[in-house]
Amino acid sequence: RVSQPAGRQSAIRRRCVMPMLTLRMTPPLGQCGGRMRPGGLVGLAGAPSRRTLHLRTVTPSFLCLASSSSSSSSSADASSLARKLYEQKNAGALPRLLATGALGLALGAGFPTALADVLRNQTGDAAATLGLDIIGTAACFLFLQRDLRRRDNQIDTITKELELGAFSVRVPRRVGGTKEIKISAFQGARRVVVLYGSEKSLVEDLERAEVYRKRLIASRIVIVPVPSDAAAGKRHDALEEACRSRRKWCAMPAAPRAFATWLEPVAQGGTAYLTVGTNGAVRGSGIGRPRFDILLSSFPRNLINTPFDASDPVVDDNDSVMDEASADDAESEHLISISRKFYDALLEGNGDEMAVLWDDAPPSEYLTGAVRKGARQDPWSTVLREDRRPIGMRLSEYDATVLNETRAFVTVLETVANGSTLLATQTFERRQDGGWQICEHRTVPYGKDIVAKIALRCDARGCVALPVKTVASFKSDEQVPVGDETARMLARD
């Protein structure tokens, strides 16, 4: 795409001197690796931040990693670059290691003299000196071992982040077609959630994420589903279609086979996920399939309908968040009205009204299992007591999603008296008379600079407070309700 003579274009591709350009042909790793030092692009991209490692200002050798046909060479190159970046970020690490090692050697050098003094039966000072030498040498060895282990772990983390950033995704365009974007290009604009599993589980996960679509967009999250059987060269039409219809927060991997191979060791033969912040650093990962309300709580919150930033690489010009809004139809309004009745009963301590709302709801199997394992479930009579109920709570940002003919969801932002915010999700099932029945209510802390530790889950019997880490994900074989259109796509595929 560069308007230059053919020879000049070849030189540009060969040297890979401008990583901010998107070139149709990326040079092999052997032609561009190691030509420039980290930070060599400061004149083009500006001075790198002192607080974070911005992958956009990384050496061109890294930006050519994804196109290499040799995965071992790519890994070696990323590891070498990771060491350089670590040394730049931790300039005092090497002197500290050398000083600790030198002190240990100096103390160890005193062993023979101190031991000889003890054997000659000299004063107790000799034994004390020998003891101090032993303790000091052992302490230096332990500190050195700890620092080396910490250094290796940090270098390994940076290496993985560089490898991850080198993968590209295909972003659907409003007018048709796609464009390829490196994950590293999302820095400063988007957070990335990578899902790994079978096509069926990934399509179901995108369906579950649809319930939180406004909040995913508001938090500037893009989901990248990577099918585990991509290495076999299988087509994934159902997954492609499911992702294309959610283009503002979903992007397919450009090289699914390589991406799946990279993720396979992380997943340990099952499903897995990982999250990446706007600074390109991996925030967390887990085995299984994520619960998206818990996942959202791990990212800073933005208000729904916050305008897109002009630098956002996913959206088209004049894209808005509004066209992702659910239809304000009678069904959605009816669901929200039931949710408002729930909160009226909760805030007023009205046990009779709360009992009516839960009248036909079946008990949650998940909470039954949690109670059986020792969790305590407070009945609604306890939850509604004046000293327990959330007096002064404010509600905002309601959103309703009808998943299919039998299941629907309502999400709402709760703001308690002290200003803290929580994300509530209510699950509804269709009754035999055609109405909607609330069957589960759950909340999780959700806001800026909040790390959720406790999640609340309620059913017709009452509420249970559970550690977030125990509910953050679930096994891949757990039944997941899907919409009618998703069921047809999976059946057709």
Disulfide bonds with the S-S distance in Angstrom:
Cys32-Cys64 2.39
Cys243-Cys250 2.05
Cys458-Cys463 2.07
